[in-house]
Amino acid sequence: MEGGSAAAGAMGTEPVGSGRALARKLLALSLPMMAGSLIETLYNLTDAFFLGKLGAAEIGAPSVTFSILFFLIIFGTGLSNAGTTLMAQSRGMGDQGKMNHYLNQSASLLGLAAAVLVAVGLALSAPVLSLLGTPPETYGHALVYLRIVLLGVPFTFAYFLLQSGFVAIGDTMTPLRVHLAAVLLNVALDPLFIYGPGPFPAWGVAGAAVATVLSQTVGAVLSLAILAKGRGGLRLSPALAKPVGKSWKLLLGIGLPSSLGQAVSALGFTVLQGVVNRFGVAAIAAFGIGNRLNNMFDIPAHGIVAASTGMVGRAMGARDQAGADRIIRTSLILVLALELPLMGLAFLFGGDLVRFFVDDPEAVRLGRVMFTVITPSLLMFGLYMALTGAFQGAGDTKVIMALSITRLWVIRVPLAYALAGLTDLGPMSIWIAMFVSNFTIAVAGWLYWRSGRWRKALDPGRI
């Protein structure tokens, strides 16, 4: 990387610490990330609440399209996480020039990825929805929703860029403020564009999508403005964003395995949605609302993973492998302490939560069964997610890819199809497949972490 070494030594490395001090540090970094995830999840639940008042077919539109959007957006998260890894390790080395270089290289790479993904998504949205066997009463709503929301992908990637840079330097409050502003706008616009009070148009499902894109636009503008100011040593500059082959190769080498792994997994979720669609609108509603609630229960793990990724990256850049180990052990303890109460609530009251969003007795019944079956495995998967903070921070994303693909394509999808086709279990086929896949992959992730091979994935001399 040209020009990075001149800034070497501009920043000191940070001691990892141990015990309660390390736990407090992890929580201080992860709590804003948890708050951001909670805000996003509450928005999604609000979106579901408003659309649920229109009917099961309308609320099914975002449920059906979620896996498709996730499949596309996951490339942005993978590439931005690669930027976090490289910026965090550069920070650990004390090299601000390299850190800023990888911010700008991430920006140009994410811009190109967004343009390609939007084009592909718009071209394939209709045939993919048909291929999934989307019920006729939901298909039209889903197609309109998907085509509009796809236009917001570039704006989402701009926020990913802000988040990746500031997580790398240990500032998780700035991305939270931007996210909060965008989501509050989204919540305010949702009922206006869905129901059309006063002078506003009653666009229904399309209104929810328009509100989403407008809020994403505001988030992107705020993100780019902050990065242009150069806060925390991170400055967005068109001159520095000119692609550098070596840097793009390194970003892709770290980002593509996790992106592909999660994208192939998302494709698995899309195929799994086809199994759900077999069982009708009530199953679609229960599955969609259940996934939104599961995302809320996963918030502690997501926040701790984001914080530990940056901390592990800085520790690995400083060649402090013992410190990286302490970070992950503390992360596991925190995930267990924070998620156990939430999993208990999900197990006991999952059906009642579904009833809050849709007044359909069959959907409520299916939701209750779903939470009863899968909740214990969600705790196991949360612990696995904590381990991925080590893998991502150290740049070992190939194992993340392998485990993601195994979870969906080797275990969950084949098992769900087999049980759905060969038994009379109905939607229970899906819940059982989810339980088995989550539990198995958590055990596999633990064994790999204990092996220590992830520590040797990325030679600091290549950065």
N, C-alpha and C positions, 0 to 999 in steps of 0.2 A: 504494500500500500504506500503510495507516494505521499510524502510530507508528514506522516504520522510521527516519526521518531523525533522531530523537532520539538514536539510538545511533551516528550517523555519526562516524567518527573514533575509535571505541573500539578499533579494531584497526589496526595498521599493515599496509601492503602488503608482500609478500615479494619480494625480488629473484629473478629467474629464474636468473641465473647462466649459465655457458656451459662448454663443454668437459667435462673429467672431473668437475668439481664438479656440473654439471647431470646427467651420467650417474649419478653416485653418488646424487644426490637422487632421481632417477627410480627407480633400483633400490631405494633404501630404502623408497619408498612402494609399489612394485610387488611386491616380494618377499613381503610378507604376503598380498597378493591372490593371488599365484601359489600360495602355500602353501595358502590357502583353497580355490582351485580344484583343487589337487592332492588335498587331503583329500576334497573332494566327488567327484572322479573316482575316487579309490581306493575310496571307499565304493561308488560305482556298479559298479565292477569286482568288489568283494567281493560285492555283491548278485548280480551275474551269476554269480560263482563258485558261490555257494551254490545258486542256482536251477538252474544248469547241471548240478548233480549229480542233480537230479530228472528232467531230460530236456530235449530241444530244444523241446518244446511249452511247458514252463514258462518257460524262459528267453526264449521269444518273447513272453511277456505284457508285460513292461516295454518290450521293443523296439517292439512294435506300438503301445503307448500313449504312448511318449515324445513323438512328434510332436504328439499331441493335447494332452498336458499342456503342452508347450512353447508351443503356440498360445495357450493360456489365460494361462499365467504371463508371457508376453512383454509383456502389457499392464502388469503390475506393474513389470517392469524398465524399460519405456519411461517410465512416469510417475515412477518413483523416479530415473531418470537425469535427467529434467527438473528434479526437485528438486535433484539434485547441481549441475546447471548454474547454477540460480538462487542456490543457497546459496554456491557457489564464487565466482560473480561478485559477490555481496554481500560476501563476505569480501575479495575483491580491492579493493572500494570502501572497505573499512574500516567497514562498516555491520552491526554485530552484530544490531541489531533486525530488519532485513530478513532476515538469515540465519535467525534463530529463527522468524520469521513463516512463511517458506517451508517450514521443517521441519513445522510444525503443519498448514499447509494441505495439504502432501503426505500427512500422516497421515490426514486425513479423506477425501481423494480416494482414497487407496489402500484405505481401509476399504470405501468404497462399491463400488469396482471389484471387490474380492474377493468381496463378497456376490453381485453380479450374475454374476460368472464361475462361481462354484460352482453357482449355480442353473441356469445354461445348460448347464454341463458335465454335471451329473447328469441333466438332461432329455434330452440328446442323445447320451450315451455309447453306448447300445446301437445306435441307428440308424447312428451314425458308424462303429462297428466293423464293422457289417454292410456298409455302403457301401464300406468299404475292402477287402472281400473277405477278411477274416481267416479263415484256415483253421479248420475245425471243431474240430480238436484243440487249438487255441490260443484260440479265441473265449471260452470260459467263463472261463479263467484271466485273460484280458485284461480282461474286463468287471468281474470282482470286483476286480482290482488297481486299475483306473481309478476305480471308484466310491469306493473307500476313500481313495486318495491325493488325490482332489479335495477331501476334507474338510480337508486340510492347507494348502490355498492361502492362507487368511487368515493362517496362522502364518508362511508363507513371506514374505508381503508385509510383515509386521511386521519381519522381519529385513532385507528390502530397505530399509525406512525407516532403520534403524540404519546400514546400510552407506552409503546415499546421503549422509546427514548427515556421517558421520565421514570419508568420502573427500573431501567438499567442504572440510573443514577440515584435511586432510592427516594424519589419524590412521587408518592402515589396520590397526593392530595390534588395536584393540578389536573390530572386526567379526571378525577372525580368531579371537580367543579364543572368542567366542560360537559361531562356526561349528564350531570344533574340538570344543567340548563337545557340541554337538548330534550331530555326525557320529560321535564315539566312542560315544555312547549308541546310535546307530543300528546301528553295527557290532556292538556287544555284544548287542543285542536280535535282530538278524537270524537267527542260527542257532537261537536259543531258540524264536522264533515260527514259523520255517520247519520245523524238524525235530521240535520238541517233546520235548527231553530232560527226564527227571524229571517235575516237576509242570507243565511248560509244555505248552500245546496245540500239536499238529502241524498248523499252518494252511497250510503250503505257500506258494503265491504270495500268499495273503491275509495270511499272517504277515509277509512282506516289506513289504507295504503298511502294515500296522498299525505295524510298527517305524519306518517312515518318518514317519508322522503323529505318533507319540509324540515322536520326536526333534525334529520341527519345532515342536511345542508348547513343548518346553523352550527351544529357541532363541528363540521369540517372547517368552516370559516374561522371559528374560534381556535381550533387546533393549529391551523396553518399560521394564524396571526401570532400565537404564542411562540411557535417554533421560529418564525421570522425574526423575533426580538432577541433570540440567543440566550434565553434563560438557562441557567445551570450548565453553560458551556455548550449547549446544543443549539446550533443555528442552522436554519434551512437556507440554502443558497443555491440558485440555479446553476452557478458555475461548478460547484462541488457535486451537484447531482448528475453531472455528465457520466454515463456508464463507464466504469473501469472493469475490464474483463476479469481480472483476478479477484476483485471484490465481489462481483456478481456471482462468480463461480463458487466462492466460499459461502455467500448467503444462500445460494441455491442448494449447495451441498448439505447445509444444515437445515434449511427450511423445507426443501422438497420432500425428504423422507417423512417428516412429521405431517406435512400437508397432504401428501399422497396417502399416508396411512389413515389420516382422519377423513380425507375425501372418500377413499374407498369404504371406510366405515360409514360415512354419511350416505353413500350409495346403498350400503347395507340397510340403513334406516329407511331409505326410500323404498327399497324392495320390501322391507318389513311392513311399511305402510300399505303395500299391496295386500299383504296378508290381513291386516286390520280391516281394509276396505271390504274384504269378503263378508265380514260379519255385520255390515250395515252402519247407518248413521250414528246409532247409539254407541257402538264400539269406537268409531272415529272420534266422537266427542269425548268419551272417557279417556282414550289414549292421548288425545291432544291436550286436554286439561291436565291429565296426570303427568305428562311430560313437563308442562309448565311448572307444576307444583314441585316435581322432582328437581327441576333446575333451581328452585328457591331453596330446597333442602340441601342442595350441593354447594350453596354459596360459601360457607366457611372453607371448604376444600379448595374451591377456585381461588379465593382470596389468598390463602396460604401458599398455594402453588405459585401464583404470580409473584408474591413477595420472595419466596424461597428461590425461585429461578434467578432473580437478580442477585440475591445474596450469594447463592452458590457460584454464579458466574464471576462475581467479584473475588470470591475466595479462590476459585480455580485460577483466575488471572494472577493472583498474588501467590500462587503455588501453595496454598494452604488447604491440603486435602483433608486433614483432620478437622479443620473448621467446617468444611463442606459437609462432612459426616455429621457433625454436631447439629448443623442447621436442619438436616433432614430428620434426624431423630426427634428434635424438638417439634418439627412440623407434624410428624405422626402423632405425637402426644396431643398437640393442639387440635388436630382434626378430630381425634377420638373424643376429646372433651367437649368440643363445640357441636359435633354432629349427633352424638348419642341422644340428647334431649329432642332434637328435631326429628330424628328417626322414630322415636317413641310416639310423638304426636302424629306423624304420618301413618304409623301402624294402627293407631287407635281411632283416628278421626279422618282418614283419607276420604271415605265415602261422603262424609258431611261437607268436606271442602268442595268436592265435585258438585254437590247439590247447590252450593252457593252460586255456581257459574251457569248451570243449565238445569232447567226444571223438567228433567226427563227421567222417570223412575228407572228405566233400564240402564241409562248411562250412569246413574248414581250407583246402581247395584254393581255394574262392571268396574266402576272406579274403586269401590270398596274392596272387591276381590283383588284387584290389581295391587293396591297398596299393602294388603295383607301378605301377599306372596312375595313381592319384590323388595320390600323395605330392608330386611336384613342384608341383602346383597348390595344395597346402595351404600351402606356404611363401609362394607369391604371395598367398594369401588372408590369411595372417598379416600381411603388409606392408600390405595394404588395411585390415585391422582397426586397425593403428597409426594410419592416416590418419583413421579415424573418431573418434579421440580429439580431433582438431582440430575436426571438424564438430560433435560433441556438446558439447564445452566452449564453443564459440562460439554454440551454440543453433541451428545449421543442420542440423536433423533432416529437412527435406524431401528433401535430397539422399540421406540415408541410406535414407529410404523408397523413393525412386526406384531406387536401386541395388539394394536388397534385392529389390524386386519384379522388376526386370529379371533378376537372377541366377537366381531360381527360375522365374518364370512365362514370361519371354520366352526364356530359354535352356534351363535344366536340364530342366524338366518336358516341354516339347514335344519336345526332343531325345531324352530317354529314351523317351517313348512312341513316337516315330517309329522309333527304332532297334530297340526291342523288338518293334514290330509289323511292320516292313518288312524286318528282317534276321534272321539266325539267330545273332546274337551272344549271346543269353540275358542273364544278369546283367551281362555286359560293357557292355551298353547303358547301364546306370546309371552304371558307373564312368567311361565316356567322357563322359557328360553332366555329371558332377561336375567332371571335369578342365576341360572347355571353359568352364563357367560360372564357376568360380573364377578362372581365368586372365583371362578377359575383364573381369570386374568389377574386378579388381585394376588393370588398365590404365586403366579408366574413372575409378576413384577417384583414381589418381595425377594424371591430367590435370586433374580438377576441383580438387584441392588446389593444383596449380601455378597455376591461374587466379586464386586468391586471393579468389574471390567469397564463400567461407564466412566471411571476416572481417567482412562487412557484414550478417550475418543478424539480429543482435539488437542494437538500440540500447540501451546501458546506461541511458539515460534512462527506458526503459519498466519497468525492474525496481523 
